[in-house]
Amino acid sequence: MIELPTQFAYLFLLAIPVACVAWTVTHEEIFREPREYCVKKSKDSKELWQRKFFYLFTCQYCFSHYVTLFFLIITRFKLGFDDWRGYLISFFAVVWIANVYMSLFGYLRQSLKVEKLEGNLKDNEWREVKEDIKEENQITK
């Protein structure tokens, strides 16, 4: 059995690709068309299982569970115990950490957008002030 501090390091490292894949599929432009199709099918399908199946590709939290399952099968990572309990604990721990990463990334991205918008507004205000100064200089000449 791997020492607990090493297991925690693996936990935080394994959550990175899980978060990356889940975020990319559910948010980024490269998957926009399939995601829009899934959104449409999740709203318009008659069968409950079809609506739920297509919804999981649009929700970062939902999709992160399936990505985590995939990565746990590949890596055989277990947390705390060396049997099935280790898989169960690692499953929920990786999902949780990955979603913390995605929340932080979403917050950071939103903050950067707000900063950019505020910067553009200040630039526009500065241009208006410069134009007003030019007009005043032309009038006084």
N, C-alpha and C positions, 0 to 999 in steps of 0.2 A: 504494500500500500504506500502510495506517495504521501509525503508529509503534508500536513494541512496548509502551511503557508504557500507551498508550491501549488497545491490544488487551487487556492484562491487566486494565485497569479494566472493559472490556466483559465479559471473562470472569467476573469476580467479580460484576458486575451481572446478567449473563444467568443465572448459577447461582441467583439469588434466586427468580425466578418458577418455574424448574424445580423447585427444592426445595419451594416452596410448593404447587405442583400435585401433585407426587408424594406429599408428606406428607398433604395433604388427602384424596386419593383412598384412600391406604393406611391412614390412621389415624383420621380425624375422623368424628364421629357422623353428619354429613350423608350420608355414603356407606356407612353401616353395613350397610344391607340389601343393596345390590348387592355389597358386599365379602363378606358372609356367604354370599351365593349363589355367588360366585366361589370362596370357600374350599371350599364343599361340592362344587362341580363339579371343583375341582382335586384333590380326594381321591377322588371317586366315579366320575369318567368312566372309561370303558373304554379309550378311545384316548389314547395318549401325547401327541399334539399338543394334544388338548383339555385334558388336565391341565396341560400347560405354558402354554397360552394363558390359562387362567383363573388360574393361579398368578401370572402377571405383574401382575395387578391387586391382589394381596395383599402383594407384596414391594416395599418402597420402593426398594431398590437396582435391581431388575429394571425396575420401572415408570419410574424416572428415565431410563433409556436411551431409552425411547420418547418421553417428554416432551422430552428433549434433542433428539432427532431432529426432532420437530415444531418446536421453537423455532429450530433451526438452519436448517430449510427456510424459515421465515418471515423470520428476520433475515439469513440468508446470512452469518453470522459465520464468519470464518476466522482461525485463530491461527497466526502464524509464516510461513505461505506463502500465496501468492495463488491457488493451484490446489487440486486435490482433496486434497492433503496437509494444507492448512490446515483443511479440513473434518474430516478424520480426527483431527487433533490436537485441534481444538476440541471435537469430540464427546467424546473421553475426558476432556479437561480439564474441561469443563462438568459431566459426570457426576461426576467426582471431587470438584470443589468443591461441587456441590449435595449430595452425600452427606456431606461434612464439615459443611455447614450443618445438614443434618437430624440428624446425630449430636449436634452441639452443642445443637440445639433439644431433642432427646429427653433429653439429659443435664440441661439446664436445667429442663425440665418435670418430670422425675423428682425433681430436687433440690427444686423448689418443693413437690411433693406430700409429700416426706419432711418438709420444714419445717412444712408445714401439719399433718401428722399429729402431729409432735412438739409443736407448739403446742397442738393439741387435747388431747393427753395431759397436758401441763402444766396446762391449764385444768381438766381433770377432777381432777387431783391437788390443785390449789388449792381447788376446790370441796369436796373431801373434807376437806381441812384446815380450811376454814371451818366445815363442818358439825360436825366434831369439836370445834372451839373453842366453837361454840354449845351443843353437848351438855354440855361441861364447865362452861360458864357456868350452864346451867340446873340442873345437879346441885349446884353449889356455892351456889346461891341458896337 
